Amino acid sequence: MSLQPIAEIELPEHHGSGGFDHAAVHGRLGRLYVAHTANSALDVIDCVSHTYRGSIAGLPAVAGALVCEEQDLVFTSNRAENTVGIFPVDREAELVKVKVGSKPNGLAYDPDCGVLIAANVGEPARPGSFSISVVDVGARTMMADIPVPGRTRWSVFDTETGRFYVNIADSPQIVVVESAKPDRVAHIFEVAAAGPHGLDLDAATKRLFCACDDRTLAALDCRSGREIARAHLAGAPDVIFFNRERRHLYVASGDPGVVEVFETDKLHLVQTVQTGPGAHTIGFDQLRNTVYAFLPDTHRALVFRDDG
């Protein structure tokens, strides 16, 4: 078996609707930041002691969290006010908000160029509201707002190629934005499955892992978009993370409430771990090989260690 339960963490009760959303880890400092959407806050977890440290408030309907360890920065996507938040680790009082497009969600960052993108889910009833906002982090301003053909999902950045990849739910595709020319879509990869959602990258093998609403997990060549392999999922997925050391991919599905573990060489399922109803989001600590599953019904986090 791969994932072994090692701890449970009590988190604050929900003050509104929405539960939890995306999470990010600062490995060197041992901090996990999870978007507690229901509380418009980031909850902070100590990844060494597996305890709750506190919450960072004032982030309306926060949906995404991202950490840049090289620069000790934390980013948030604040869906209810159409902003991204930027603050240094342990100095949240210095939070700066930058206006972006409609309902920001997925975040990705190029630390060399200081370029952050926010994938905006938009509003289905408002044509043209789907976009990717490009933020100059140093200047704390939005540089561009790139229209895309449909609702965005998650996004990742490839440091080797300088490319941002963003999932589009419908029509199903992955759009590519180059950090050097961040004012346009450079390439479009068609995805042969409905509703691309979770997204992560194996830079060593040049593969994108794309988890789709129709319960398809696909591995694509990140240079051409060609599908290399696919697998079936237990439910409609949300968050996925790739473990470089174990060469495992973790896929969370809120219904039926599981985390599935795939070995990535051939995309074979090796383990299914029960979590709980609605547990669609996870966090991953690459340094410690630990996975956090967030349970909205009981406002807890389950902690698992990947023993390989």
Long-range contacts (C-beta under 8 A, 24 or more apart in sequence): 1-271, 1-307, 2-246, 2-248, 2-261, 2-270, 2-271, 2-306, 2-307, 2-308, 3-250, 3-259, 3-261, 3-271, 3-273, 3-291, 3-304, 3-305, 3-306, 3-307, 4-304, 4-305, 4-306, 4-307, 5-302, 5-303, 5-304, 6-50, 6-290, 6-303, 6-304, 6-305, 7-50, 7-302, 7-303, 8-300, 8-301, 8-302, 8-303, 9-45, 9-50, 9-51, 9-52, 9-292, 9-300, 9-301, 9-303, 10-52, 10-299, 10-300, 11-36, 11-43, 11-52, 11-294, 11-299, 11-300, 11-301, 12-36, 12-39, 12-41, 12-43, 12-52, 12-55, 12-299, 13-299, 14-38, 14-39, 14-296, 14-299, 15-39, 15-40, 16-40, 18-61, 19-278, 19-294, 19-296, 20-281, 20-294, 20-296, 21-62, 21-63, 21-64, 21-65, 21-281, 22-63, 22-64, 22-65, 22-106, 22-154, 22-239, 22-281, 23-65, 23-239, 23-281, 23-282, 23-283, 23-292, 23-294, 24-65, 24-66, 24-67, 24-74, 24-283, 25-67, 25-283, 25-284, 25-285, 25-286, 25-287, 26-67, 26-69, 26-72, 26-74, 26-89, 27-69, 27-285, 27-286, 27-287, 27-288, 28-69, 28-287, 29-89, 30-285, 30-288, 31-67, 31-89, 32-283, 32-285, 32-292, 33-65, 33-67, 33-74, 34-65, 34-281, 34-283, 34-292, 34-294, 34-301, 35-59, 35-62, 35-63, 35-64, 35-65, 35-76, 35-77, 36-62, 37-61, 37-62, 37-63, 37-79, 38-296, 40-78, 40-80, 42-74, 42-76, 45-283, 45-292, 45-301, 47-285, 47-288, 47-290, 48-288, 50-303, 56-92, 56-95, 58-95, 59-85, 63-103, 63-104, 63-105, 64-104, 64-105, 64-106, 64-107, 64-118, 65-107, 66-107, 66-108, 66-109, 66-116, 68-109, 68-111, 70-111, 71-111, 73-109, 73-137, 75-107, 75-109, 75-116, 76-107, 77-104, 77-105, 77-106, 77-107, 77-118, 78-104, 79-103, 79-104, 79-105, 79-121, 82-120, 84-116, 84-118, 84-133, 84-135, 86-116, 86-137, 86-140, 96-140, 98-135, 98-140, 98-141, 98-142, 99-142, 100-133, 100-135, 100-142, 100-145, 101-129, 101-131, 101-132, 101-133, 101-145, 102-126, 102-129, 102-130, 102-131, 103-129, 104-133, 105-152, 105-153, 105-154, 106-152, 106-153, 106-154, 106-155, 106-166, 106-167, 106-199, 107-155, 108-155, 108-156, 108-157, 108-164, 108-165, 108-166, 109-137, 109-157, 110-157, 110-159, 110-162, 110-164, 110-179, 112-159, 112-162, 112-179, 113-162, 113-179, 113-180, 114-138, 115-143, 115-179, 115-182, 117-155, 117-157, 117-164, 117-166, 117-177, 117-182, 119-152, 119-153, 119-154, 119-155, 119-166, 119-167, 120-152, 121-151, 121-152, 121-153, 122-151, 122-152, 124-151, 130-168, 132-164, 132-166, 132-175, 132-177, 134-177, 134-182, 134-183, 143-182, 143-183, 144-182, 144-183, 146-177, 146-183, 146-184, 146-185, 148-175, 148-185, 149-173, 153-195, 153-196, 153-197, 153-198, 153-199, 154-197, 154-198, 154-199, 154-239, 155-199, 156-199, 156-200, 156-201, 156-208, 158-201, 158-203, 158-222, 159-203, 160-203, 161-222, 161-223, 163-222, 165-199, 165-201, 165-208, 165-222, 166-199, 167-191, 167-196, 167-197, 167-198, 167-199, 167-210, 168-196, 169-195, 169-196, 169-197, 169-213, 170-194, 170-195, 172-196, 172-212, 174-199, 174-208, 174-210, 174-220, 174-225, 187-225, 188-225, 189-220, 189-224, 189-225, 190-225, 191-218, 191-220, 192-218, 192-227, 193-218, 193-230, 195-236, 197-236, 197-237, 197-238, 198-237, 198-238, 198-239, 198-240, 198-251, 198-252, 199-240, 200-240, 200-241, 200-242, 200-249, 201-242, 202-242, 202-244, 202-264, 204-244, 205-264, 207-264, 209-240, 209-242, 209-249, 209-264, 211-237, 211-238, 211-240, 211-251, 212-237, 213-237, 217-249, 217-251, 217-262, 217-267, 219-264, 219-267, 229-266, 229-267, 230-267, 231-262, 231-267, 231-268, 231-269, 233-260, 234-258, 234-260, 234-272, 237-280, 238-280, 238-281, 239-280, 239-281, 239-282, 241-282, 241-283, 241-284, 241-291, 243-284, 243-286, 243-289, 243-306, 244-286, 245-286, 245-289, 246-289, 246-306, 246-308, 248-306, 250-282, 250-284, 250-291, 252-279, 252-280, 252-281, 252-282, 252-293, 253-280, 254-278, 254-279, 254-280, 259-291, 259-293, 259-304, 261-306, 273-304, 275-302, 276-302
